[in-house]
Amino acid sequence: MSKNKVISWSLVFIFSVLTVFQISIPVRGQSDFEYEITDDEVTITDYLGTSSEVVIPNSIEEYPVTTIGKWAFSDNNLSEVVIPDNVVTMERNAFSDNKLSEVVIPDNIVTIERSAFSDNKLTEISIGKGVTTIGTWAFSDNNLSEVNIPDNVIDIERNAFSRNELTELSIGKGVTTIGTWAFSDNKLSEVVIPDNIVTIERSAFSDNKLTEISIGKGVTTIGEWAFSDNNLSEVNIPDNVIDIKRNAFSRNELTEISIGKGVTTIGTWAFSDNKLTEISIGKGVTTIGTWAFSNNQSNPSDLTIKGYEDSEAHIYALENEHTFKKLSKTETEGDFLYGDVNGDGIIDSTDAALLTRYILNIIDEFSNEKGHMAADINQDGKIDSIDYTLLSRHILGVINEF
């Protein structure tokens, strides 16, 4: 067989293999992009140009550009990029380490992969209507001051927006989990956790400037260090929360906390290094971790823990040399506590505030179904200033029983 025939058959064989197995062929294009064509779709794998302003084409060689590959545009001093609507996949570090100041994520993209836009100079982003996952470090280390997470986003992964300049944050109705360090190291002063959130993971909002938070009705777990190292002075833990993990609220400025009746576990150092002088802990709490309330007062006895006799709160107070004050057990056959207007098993300033609002006609009902019975402290069939006076005297310790 001649040499030319051997070469011809070899070329036919190679082409057949590539066709049958649909192997991607790296192409060094005539344009500014290196790319691969697979199944009639283009993946851009590298940027070869020198311009800092890039418009990614909708198609190359008449095939649609659907994927931006790993590190494709990374570290190119880009100041502007336009991503076409065809793109459905954006792989890790696709645009990292540039000088981008703003970016629009097309609606067809479902996942913004790991570090896709990290280490830029972003001040503005628009997240498309198709995005469901914002990956690890996706927008970290930028200059974002405001972020709006649309309702289509479900998962915000770890460090997604950490180390920015965030002062405003809106979280959509689709998100169920806020990942570890997701919004840490920013400048947020307040945050509203919507009812759809179930888990706030470790350090999610640590190292901000939070003075106010609202925890939604769906949250069951507040992770380790979730709100640590902020400026919170008051926190209301709603009834739906079950588990408050270690250091969740440590190193703040807390002077007042309300722990919901659903809480069963308060982790180690959960509320340590604050300024608490009095805490009420309901009978539902079965575990209180070591030093959960340490370093609030220089003298441990200056911190008063109110709870039920022989409860976990009582044991914790004795073990840590805190002052313990027994909560009233005056209950009716209907299983409620007079004065416990919000039904959390504790009689405190929260109940007094609710009773005041009711008497002043600011509210006309209580969220607790037995609130009206609990508010009629002197049992005369009326809720008025006499009930408020009795409640106030009880909270101040002037009277122990109604």
N, C-alpha and C positions, 0 to 999 in steps of 0.2 A: 504493500500500500504506500502511495506517495506521501511525502511529508505534508503537502498542502491538504490532502484528504484527512490526515490525522488531525490537523489543526481545526479543520472545518467541523468534523464530528465532535471534537472536544468542546468547541464553542456551542454547538447544538445541545450537547449534554448539560453543560453548565447553565445555559438559558432555561432548559427544561426543569432542572432542579430548583432554580430560583422561582420559576413560575408555579410549580407544584407546591412548594413549601412556603411560598409567599414571603421570602426573606426580604427584609428591609435593606435598601441600598443607600448608603450614605452618599449624598450628592453635594458637591461644592458648587453652589449655584453661581450664575453670572451676576446675581444681585448681591445684596449685603448679608445674605443668610446662608448658613449651612443647614441642610435639612435632609429628612428621610421621607420616602413615600411608601406607605404600607396600606394595603386594601383601599387604594385610591384616595388616601388622606395624607396630609402633610404634617409632619412633626418638625418644628424648627428646633435644631439642636445647638446652634451657636450663632452669635451675631458677629459679622465680619467687618461691619462698617465702622466709620469714624465719627459720624454725626451723633450729637448728644440728644437729638430729637428724632424719634423713630415712629413711623407709621407701619405697623405690621400689616402686610397685604392679606386680603380675604382669600386669595388663592395663589398658588405657585404652579407653573406648568399646567394650568387649568384644573388643578386639584385643590380642594378647599383646605385651608390651614385650620386644623382642629386642635392641635396640641402644642403647647410651649414646653419644651423639654427641660430637664434638670439643668440648672445653672446657665441656661441658654443666653440670657441677657445680663447675667450677674457681673458686677465689677467692670462697668463700661462707662462710668461717669454720665449716665443718661439723666437728662433733666425733664424729658417728656416722652411719654409713650402712649400710643393709641392701639388698643387691642380690638381686633375685629369681632363681630358678633358670631362668626363661625366657631370660635374657640370654645371648646367644651371642657378641656383639661389643662390645668396649669400645674406643672410638677414642682417639686421642691426647689427653693432658691432661684426660681425662674427670673426674678428681677431684683434680687438682693444686692446690697452693697452698691447702690447708685446714689443719685442726687434728685430722685423724683420728688416733686412737691405735691402732686395730686394724681389720682388714678381712678378710672371708671371700670368696674368689673362688669362685663357683659352678663346678660340674663341667662345665657346658656351654660355658664360655668356652675357646676354643682359643688365642687370642693376646691377651696383655696389651700393648696398644700403647704407643708412645713416651710417656714422662712421665705415664702414667696416674695414678700415685699419688705423683709426686715432690713434694718440698717440703711434707710434712705433718709429723706428730709420731708416726708409726707406731712402735710397740714390738712389735707382734705381727701376723703375717699367716698366713693359711692358703691355700695354693695348690691349686686344684681338680684333680681327676683327669683333666680333659680338656685342661688347658693344655699346649701343646707349645712355645710361644715366649714368652719374657719379653723385652719390647722394650727399646730404648734408653732409659736414664734411668727405667725403669718405677717403681722404688722408691728412687731416689736421694734424698739429702738428707732422711733421716728419722732415727729414733732406734732402729732395729732392732739388737738385741744377738744375736739368734739367728735363723737361717734354715734351713729344711729344704726342699731342692729335691726334689720327688717324682720317681719314675722315669719318669713320662710326659713330663717336660720334655726337649726335645731341644736347643734353642738358648737360650743366655743371652747377650743382645746387649750392646753396649758400655754401660758405666756403669750397668748394670741395678740394682746395689746399692751403688754408690759413695757415699762420704761418709755413712756410717751409724756405728753404734757396735758393729759385729759382733765378737763374741768367739768365737762358735761357728758352724760351717757344715757342713752335710751335703749333698753333691752326689749326686743320684740316678744310677741306672744307665743312663738314657736319653740323658744329655747327651753330645754329641760335641765341642762347641766352647765354650770359655769366652771371651767377647768382650773386646775392648779395654776396659781400666779397669773391668771388670765388678764386681770386689770391691775396688777400690783405695780408699785413704783410710778404712780401718777400724782395728780393734784386734785382728785375728786373731793368735793366737800359734802356732797350728798348723793345717795343712790337709792333707787326704788327697785326692789327685787319683785318682779311680777309673779302672779299666782301660779304660773305654769312651771316655774323653776322648782325642781325637787331637791337637788343637791348643790350646795355651794362648796366647792372643793378647797383643798389646802391653799392658804395664802392668796385666795382669789382677789381680795381687795386690800391686802396688807400694804403698809407704807404709802398711804395716801394722806389726805387732810380731812377725812370724814368727820363731820360734826352731827350728821343726821342720816339714819338709814331706816328704811321701811322693808320689813321682811314679809314676803308674800304668804298666802294661805296654803300654798302647795309645798313649801320647804319642809323637809323632814330631817335633814342633816346639815349642820353647819360645821365645816371641816376645820382641821388644825390651822391655826394662825389666820383664819379666814378674814377677820377684821382687825387683826392686831396692828399695833403701831400707827394709830390714828388719833383723832381728837374727840372721840365720842364721849359725851357727858351723860347720856341717857339711852337706854336700849329697852325695847319691848320685844320679848321673845313670844311669838304667838303660840296658841295651843297646839298647832299642827306639828311643831318642831319636837322631835323625839330625842335626838342626839346632838349635844353640844360638845365638840371634841377639844382636845388639849390646846391651850393658848388661843382659843377662838377669838376672845376679846381682850387679850392681855395687852398691857402697855398702851392704855388709853387714858381718858380723864373721867371715867365713870363715877358718878355720885349716886346714880339711881338705876336700878334694873328691875324689870318685871319678867318673871319666869313663868311661862305658860304651863297649864296643867297637863299637857301632853309630854313634857320633858321627863325622861327616865334616867338619862345619863348626863352628868356634867364632868367633863374631862379634866385631867391634871392641868393646873395653871390656867384654866379656862378664862377666869376673870382676875387673874393676878396682876399686880402692878397698876392699880387704879386708885380711886379715892373713895371707895365705898365705906359707909358707916353702918348701914343696916340692909339686910337682905331677907326676903321672905321666900322660903322654899317649901313647896307643897308636898303632900304625902305621896305623890306619884313618882318622885325622884327616888330611885333605888340605888344609884351609884354616884358618889362624888369622889373624883380623883384627888390624889395627893396635891396639896397646896393650891387647890382650885381657886381659893380667894386670898391667897397669900399676898403680902406686901401692899395691902390697901391702907392699913394704919400701922404706924411704927410700933404701937403696943397692940398685940393681937386682941386683947380684951376690949379695945375700943371699937371693934367690929361686932355688931350684934346680928346674930342669925335667929330669925323667927321661924319656928316650925312646930311639928307635933312631937310630943314626948315619945321617946324611944324610936324615933324615926331616923333615917339616914342623916338628915340635917342635924338632929340632936347629937348623934354619935360624932359627926364631923366637927361640930362646934366644941365638944368636950376634948377631942383629940388634938385640936389645934389651938386650944386656950382662948377661943372666942366666947363672948357673952351669948348665952342662949336664952331666948324668950319664948315661952310656950304660947302657941296659938290657941284661941278659944275653940272648944269642941261642942259648943251649944248648937245642936242640930235639931231639926224637926223630923217628923215622920216622912216628910217629902224629900229627905236627904239633901238639904241645903243648909248653908251657914248664914245666919243673920249677919248682915253687913257685907257679905261676900257677893256684891252686886254683879260682878262679871263672871262669877262661877268658877274661879281658878283655884278654889280651896284656900285662899289667903285673903285676909282682911288688911288692906293697906290703902295708900294714897290714891291708887288707881280707882278703887271703889268710891272714895270720897269725891273724886273728880267727876265720875259718872253720875253720882247722886246729885251733885251740884247742878250739872247740866240738865238733869231731869226736872229738878225743882224750878229752875229758871226757864223751863219750856224750850230749851235749845234742842233737846231730844224728847221724843214722846214714847220711846220704848227702849228696852235693854236687849242686847244681843243674846244674853243668857235667858233661856226660857223661864227660869225661876227667879229672874232678877227683881221682879215686882215684890215677890214674897220676901226675898232677902233684904230689900230696901225698906220695908215696913218694920223697922227695928223694934219699935214699941208696941207693935201688933194692934194698932188702933184702927186699921183699915185705911189709913191715909199715909201718903209719902210726903213729908214736909220738913220744915227746919228742925223740928224736934228730933227726927230720925238722923238728920245731919249732925246735930250737936252730939248725940249719943255715939255716932260713928267716929267723930273727931276725937272725943274723949277716950274712946277705946284705942284708937291708933296712937294717941299720945301717951298711952299707958296710965291714964288717970283712973280708968275703970278696966277690969279684966273680963267681966262678964256683962251681958246685956240683961 
